[in-house]
Amino acid sequence: MGKIIGMILGLAVLAFVAFKAMYGHTSVERGTPKQQLDNVKSAAKDIELKQEQAAEEALKKATAE
């Protein structure tokens, strides 16, 4: 009986470690959906800004030559 309980606990720990390794967080660490949405929105704004700057630099290089 003790071996079975030990085996079940070992598998539970292994499953937790595998989940943590694959997804990098647990559902508790993830945060609220609003926080996730805010993070996505700020990341999208950063990407748009970087792309706009890169386009402006490319335009300046093209017109300078």
MOPAC internal coordinates of N, CA, C and O (Angstrom, degrees):
PM7 1SCF
backbone

  N    0.0000 0     0.00 0     0.00 0    0    0    0
  C    1.4381 1     0.00 0     0.00 0    1    0    0
  C    1.5350 1   110.76 1     0.00 0    2    1    0
  O    1.2310 1   120.82 1   139.37 1    3    2    1
  N    1.3196 1   116.04 1   -40.63 1    3    2    1
  C    1.4597 1   120.86 1  -179.78 1    5    3    2
  C    1.5189 1   111.99 1   -65.87 1    6    5    3
  O    1.2310 1   120.88 1   144.53 1    7    6    5
  N    1.3415 1   115.91 1   -35.47 1    7    6    5
  C    1.4648 1   119.78 1   179.04 1    9    7    6
  C    1.5279 1   110.88 1   -66.08 1   10    9    7
  O    1.2310 1   120.52 1   141.62 1   11   10    9
  N    1.3161 1   116.61 1   -38.38 1   11   10    9
  C    1.4625 1   121.05 1  -179.40 1   13   11   10
  C    1.5220 1   109.85 1   -66.85 1   14   13   11
  O    1.2310 1   120.19 1   136.17 1   15   14   13
  N    1.3128 1   117.24 1   -43.83 1   15   14   13
  C    1.4671 1   120.78 1   178.87 1   17   15   14
  C    1.5184 1   109.98 1   -64.16 1   18   17   15
  O    1.2310 1   120.47 1   137.13 1   19   18   17
  N    1.3179 1   116.70 1   -42.87 1   19   18   17
  C    1.4651 1   120.74 1   177.34 1   21   19   18
  C    1.5155 1   111.84 1   -61.71 1   22   21   19
  O    1.2310 1   120.74 1   139.74 1   23   22   21
  N    1.3163 1   116.19 1   -40.26 1   23   22   21
  C    1.4616 1   120.90 1   179.03 1   25   23   22
  C    1.5312 1   111.20 1   -66.02 1   26   25   23
  O    1.2310 1   120.41 1   138.28 1   27   26   25
  N    1.3176 1   116.83 1   -41.72 1   27   26   25
  C    1.4697 1   121.13 1   178.91 1   29   27   26
  C    1.5238 1   110.30 1   -64.72 1   30   29   27
  O    1.2310 1   120.17 1   135.28 1   31   30   29
  N    1.3290 1   117.28 1   -44.72 1   31   30   29
  C    1.4654 1   120.29 1   178.07 1   33   31   30
  C    1.5238 1   111.12 1   -63.73 1   34   33   31
  O    1.2310 1   120.00 1   139.97 1   35   34   33
  N    1.3118 1   117.60 1   -40.03 1   35   34   33
  C    1.4615 1   121.55 1   178.06 1   37   35   34
  C    1.5181 1   111.63 1   -63.03 1   38   37   35
  O    1.2310 1   120.00 1   138.46 1   39   38   37
  N    1.3210 1   117.60 1   -41.54 1   39   38   37
  C    1.4552 1   121.23 1   177.91 1   41   39   38
  C    1.5277 1   111.33 1   -66.74 1   42   41   39
  O    1.2310 1   120.59 1   143.31 1   43   42   41
  N    1.3346 1   116.48 1   -36.69 1   43   42   41
  C    1.4637 1   119.74 1   178.31 1   45   43   42
  C    1.5297 1   110.22 1   -64.58 1   46   45   43
  O    1.2310 1   120.34 1   136.62 1   47   46   45
  N    1.3186 1   116.96 1   -43.38 1   47   46   45
  C    1.4690 1   120.69 1   177.91 1   49   47   46
  C    1.5202 1   110.23 1   -64.18 1   50   49   47
  O    1.2310 1   120.24 1   137.11 1   51   50   49
  N    1.3047 1   117.14 1   -42.89 1   51   50   49
  C    1.4615 1   121.28 1   178.82 1   53   51   50
  C    1.5246 1   111.31 1   -62.50 1   54   53   51
  O    1.2310 1   120.08 1   138.98 1   55   54   53
  N    1.3176 1   117.45 1   -41.02 1   55   54   53
  C    1.4646 1   121.09 1   178.32 1   57   55   54
  C    1.5231 1   110.53 1   -65.09 1   58   57   55
  O    1.2310 1   120.00 1   139.61 1   59   58   57
  N    1.3250 1   117.61 1   -40.39 1   59   58   57
  C    1.4686 1   120.83 1   178.47 1   61   59   58
  C    1.5253 1   110.80 1   -63.82 1   62   61   59
  O    1.2310 1   120.38 1   134.97 1   63   62   61
  N    1.3124 1   116.87 1   -45.03 1   63   62   61
  C    1.4680 1   120.97 1   179.91 1   65   63   62
  C    1.5227 1   110.33 1   -63.88 1   66   65   63
  O    1.2310 1   119.89 1   138.71 1   67   66   65
  N    1.3174 1   117.82 1   -41.29 1   67   66   65
  C    1.4654 1   120.80 1   178.66 1   69   67   66
  C    1.5241 1   110.95 1   -64.95 1   70   69   67
  O    1.2310 1   119.81 1   137.49 1   71   70   69
  N    1.3119 1   117.96 1   -42.51 1   71   70   69
  C    1.4664 1   121.38 1   178.10 1   73   71   70
  C    1.5178 1   110.32 1   -62.82 1   74   73   71
  O    1.2310 1   120.26 1   135.71 1   75   74   73
  N    1.3115 1   117.11 1   -44.29 1   75   74   73
  C    1.4619 1   122.50 1  -179.82 1   77   75   74
  C    1.5318 1   109.86 1   -63.19 1   78   77   75
  O    1.2310 1   119.84 1   140.36 1   79   78   77
  N    1.3202 1   117.90 1   -39.64 1   79   78   77
  C    1.4630 1   121.61 1  -179.77 1   81   79   78
  C    1.5260 1   111.29 1   -69.08 1   82   81   79
  O    1.2310 1   120.00 1   142.81 1   83   82   81
  N    1.3125 1   117.60 1   -37.19 1   83   82   81
  C    1.4624 1   120.71 1  -177.25 1   85   83   82
  C    1.5159 1   112.41 1   -77.07 1   86   85   83
  O    1.2310 1   119.96 1   137.33 1   87   86   85
  N    1.3128 1   117.69 1   -42.67 1   87   86   85
  C    1.4561 1   120.64 1  -172.40 1   89   87   86
  C    1.5256 1   112.97 1  -105.52 1   90   89   87
  O    1.2310 1   119.22 1   167.92 1   91   90   89
  N    1.3055 1   119.09 1   -12.08 1   91   90   89
  C    1.4426 1   122.69 1   175.56 1   93   91   90
  C    1.5145 1   115.21 1    76.48 1   94   93   91
  O    1.2310 1   119.33 1   179.34 1   95   94   93
  N    1.2950 1   118.88 1    -0.66 1   95   94   93
  C    1.4551 1   122.05 1  -179.69 1   97   95   94
  C    1.5107 1   109.59 1  -162.27 1   98   97   95
  O    1.2310 1   121.48 1   -15.17 1   99   98   97
  N    1.2915 1   114.78 1   164.83 1   99   98   97
  C    1.4596 1   119.75 1   172.51 1  101   99   98
  C    1.5167 1   108.18 1  -103.61 1  102  101   99
  O    1.2310 1   119.84 1    -7.95 1  103  102  101
  N    1.2877 1   117.90 1   172.05 1  103  102  101
  C    1.4636 1   120.51 1  -178.65 1  105  103  102
  C    1.5232 1   111.39 1   -65.19 1  106  105  103
  O    1.2310 1   119.44 1   153.47 1  107  106  105
  N    1.2996 1   118.68 1   -26.53 1  107  106  105
  C    1.4603 1   121.79 1   178.70 1  109  107  106
  C    1.5329 1   109.76 1   -71.98 1  110  109  107
  O    1.2310 1   119.72 1   141.86 1  111  110  109
  N    1.3380 1   118.13 1   -38.14 1  111  110  109
  C    1.4587 1   122.29 1  -177.76 1  113  111  110
  C    1.5235 1   112.48 1   -77.15 1  114  113  111
  O    1.2310 1   119.98 1   165.21 1  115  114  113
  N    1.2749 1   117.65 1   -14.79 1  115  114  113
  C    1.4577 1   122.45 1  -173.01 1  117  115  114
  C    1.5271 1   112.54 1   -66.80 1  118  117  115
  O    1.2310 1   119.22 1   144.01 1  119  118  117
  N    1.3036 1   119.10 1   -35.99 1  119  118  117
  C    1.4552 1   122.37 1  -179.45 1  121  119  118
  C    1.5212 1   110.72 1    97.05 1  122  121  119
  O    1.2310 1   122.01 1     0.55 1  123  122  121
  N    1.3109 1   113.75 1  -179.45 1  123  122  121
  C    1.4570 1   118.62 1  -178.35 1  125  123  122
  C    1.5251 1   109.92 1   -79.84 1  126  125  123
  O    1.2310 1   120.06 1   -20.96 1  127  126  125
  N    1.3166 1   117.50 1   159.04 1  127  126  125
  C    1.4645 1   119.86 1   178.13 1  129  127  126
  C    1.5312 1   112.78 1   -58.91 1  130  129  127
  O    1.2310 1   120.14 1   145.67 1  131  130  129
  N    1.3210 1   117.34 1   -34.33 1  131  130  129
  C    1.4631 1   119.75 1   178.64 1  133  131  130
  C    1.5255 1   110.71 1   -65.22 1  134  133  131
  O    1.2310 1   120.12 1   139.55 1  135  134  133
  N    1.3209 1   117.38 1   -40.45 1  135  134  133
  C    1.4583 1   120.68 1   177.36 1  137  135  134
  C    1.5220 1   110.55 1   -63.42 1  138  137  135
  O    1.2310 1   120.62 1   138.31 1  139  138  137
  N    1.3282 1   116.41 1   -41.69 1  139  138  137
  C    1.4576 1   120.09 1   178.56 1  141  139  138
  C    1.5210 1   110.48 1   -62.28 1  142  141  139
  O    1.2310 1   120.30 1   137.13 1  143  142  141
  N    1.3321 1   117.02 1   -42.87 1  143  142  141
  C    1.4556 1   121.16 1  -179.86 1  145  143  142
  C    1.5204 1   110.56 1   -65.09 1  146  145  143
  O    1.2310 1   120.21 1   139.09 1  147  146  145
  N    1.3179 1   117.21 1   -40.91 1  147  146  145
  C    1.4606 1   120.57 1   177.34 1  149  147  146
  C    1.5263 1   111.17 1   -62.59 1  150  149  147
  O    1.2310 1   120.64 1   140.31 1  151  150  149
  N    1.3305 1   116.39 1   -39.69 1  151  150  149
  C    1.4625 1   120.18 1   177.80 1  153  151  150
  C    1.5208 1   111.22 1   -64.03 1  154  153  151
  O    1.2310 1   120.34 1   138.93 1  155  154  153
  N    1.3117 1   116.96 1   -41.07 1  155  154  153
  C    1.4605 1   121.05 1   179.52 1  157  155  154
  C    1.5256 1   110.08 1   -66.23 1  158  157  155
  O    1.2310 1   120.62 1   137.52 1  159  158  157
  N    1.3316 1   116.41 1   -42.48 1  159  158  157
  C    1.4650 1   119.94 1  -179.92 1  161  159  158
  C    1.5231 1   111.04 1   -62.98 1  162  161  159
  O    1.2310 1   119.94 1   136.23 1  163  162  161
  N    1.3296 1   117.73 1   -43.77 1  163  162  161
  C    1.4613 1   119.84 1  -179.59 1  165  163  162
  C    1.5223 1   110.99 1   -68.25 1  166  165  163
  O    1.2310 1   120.04 1   143.86 1  167  166  165
  N    1.3142 1   117.54 1   -36.14 1  167  166  165
  C    1.4636 1   120.20 1   177.08 1  169  167  166
  C    1.5241 1   110.47 1   -66.17 1  170  169  167
  O    1.2310 1   119.98 1   140.56 1  171  170  169
  N    1.3158 1   117.64 1   -39.44 1  171  170  169
  C    1.4668 1   121.17 1   178.71 1  173  171  170
  C    1.5182 1   110.69 1   -65.08 1  174  173  171
  O    1.2310 1   120.22 1   139.87 1  175  174  173
  N    1.3254 1   117.18 1   -40.13 1  175  174  173
  C    1.4669 1   120.24 1   177.83 1  177  175  174
  C    1.5291 1   110.67 1   -63.53 1  178  177  175
  O    1.2310 1   120.65 1   138.51 1  179  178  177
  N    1.3337 1   116.36 1   -41.49 1  179  178  177
  C    1.4691 1   120.25 1   178.45 1  181  179  178
  C    1.5254 1   111.21 1   -62.49 1  182  181  179
  O    1.2310 1   120.38 1   137.76 1  183  182  181
  N    1.3173 1   116.88 1   -42.24 1  183  182  181
  C    1.4645 1   121.03 1   179.85 1  185  183  182
  C    1.5255 1   110.20 1   -64.95 1  186  185  183
  O    1.2310 1   120.39 1   135.69 1  187  186  185
  N    1.3206 1   116.85 1   -44.31 1  187  186  185
  C    1.4651 1   120.35 1   178.91 1  189  187  186
  C    1.5273 1   111.33 1   -61.45 1  190  189  187
  O    1.2310 1   120.31 1   138.72 1  191  190  189
  N    1.3206 1   117.01 1   -41.28 1  191  190  189
  C    1.4542 1   121.12 1   179.60 1  193  191  190
  C    1.5253 1   110.98 1   -64.24 1  194  193  191
  O    1.2310 1   120.30 1   136.11 1  195  194  193
  N    1.3194 1   117.03 1   -43.89 1  195  194  193
  C    1.4673 1   120.71 1   178.81 1  197  195  194
  C    1.5247 1   111.12 1   -63.73 1  198  197  195
  O    1.2310 1   120.34 1   139.21 1  199  198  197
  N    1.3280 1   116.95 1   -40.79 1  199  198  197
  C    1.4645 1   120.08 1   179.08 1  201  199  198
  C    1.5231 1   110.87 1   -66.44 1  202  201  199
  O    1.2310 1   120.16 1   141.40 1  203  202  201
  N    1.3100 1   117.31 1   -38.60 1  203  202  201
  C    1.4590 1   121.48 1   178.56 1  205  203  202
  C    1.5307 1   110.22 1   -64.49 1  206  205  203
  O    1.2310 1   120.54 1   137.08 1  207  206  205
  N    1.3186 1   116.56 1   -42.92 1  207  206  205
  C    1.4649 1   120.34 1   178.53 1  209  207  206
  C    1.5285 1   110.96 1   -64.62 1  210  209  207
  O    1.2310 1   120.23 1   138.82 1  211  210  209
  N    1.3226 1   117.17 1   -41.18 1  211  210  209
  C    1.4569 1   120.71 1   179.10 1  213  211  210
  C    1.5261 1   110.56 1   -65.12 1  214  213  211
  O    1.2310 1   120.05 1   141.71 1  215  214  213
  N    1.3331 1   117.50 1   -38.29 1  215  214  213
  C    1.4660 1   120.89 1   178.89 1  217  215  214
  C    1.5287 1   110.34 1   -66.60 1  218  217  215
  O    1.2310 1   120.40 1   139.41 1  219  218  217
  N    1.3340 1   116.84 1   -40.59 1  219  218  217
  C    1.4589 1   120.00 1   178.70 1  221  219  218
  C    1.5222 1   111.25 1   -64.84 1  222  221  219
  O    1.2310 1   120.03 1   138.98 1  223  222  221
  N    1.3419 1   117.54 1   -41.02 1  223  222  221
  C    1.4492 1   121.03 1   177.75 1  225  223  222
  C    1.5256 1   111.17 1   -64.26 1  226  225  223
  O    1.2310 1   120.27 1   138.98 1  227  226  225
  N    1.3230 1   117.08 1   -41.02 1  227  226  225
  C    1.4595 1   120.67 1   178.67 1  229  227  226
  C    1.5240 1   110.24 1   -64.78 1  230  229  227
  O    1.2310 1   120.07 1   141.52 1  231  230  229
  N    1.3145 1   117.47 1   -38.48 1  231  230  229
  C    1.4705 1   121.52 1   178.44 1  233  231  230
  C    1.5191 1   110.61 1   -65.30 1  234  233  231
  O    1.2310 1   120.71 1   138.19 1  235  234  233
  N    1.3379 1   116.25 1   -41.81 1  235  234  233
  C    1.4667 1   120.12 1   178.79 1  237  235  234
  C    1.5304 1   110.79 1   -64.15 1  238  237  235
  O    1.2310 1   120.32 1   139.04 1  239  238  237
  N    1.3320 1   116.99 1   -40.96 1  239  238  237
  C    1.4710 1   119.62 1   177.97 1  241  239  238
  C    1.4965 1   111.14 1   -65.23 1  242  241  239
  O    1.2310 1   120.05 1   140.22 1  243  242  241
  N    1.3227 1   117.51 1   -39.78 1  243  242  241
  C    1.4651 1   121.16 1  -177.83 1  245  243  242
  C    1.5189 1   111.23 1   -69.13 1  246  245  243
  O    1.2310 1   119.47 1   143.29 1  247  246  245
  N    1.3231 1   118.61 1   -36.71 1  247  246  245
  C    1.4569 1   120.56 1  -179.06 1  249  247  246
  C    1.5187 1   111.76 1   -82.11 1  250  249  247
  O    1.2310 1   119.45 1   157.85 1  251  250  249
  N    1.3290 1   118.65 1   -22.15 1  251  250  249
  C    1.4583 1   122.02 1  -179.70 1  253  251  250
  C    1.5323 1   111.44 1   -75.66 1  254  253  251
  O    1.2310 1   119.68 1   154.23 1  255  254  253
  N    1.2851 1   118.21 1   -25.77 1  255  254  253
  C    1.4682 1   120.56 1  -176.42 1  257  255  254
  C    1.4885 1   112.56 1   -83.01 1  258  257  255
  O    1.2310 1   120.10 1   180.00 1  259  258  257

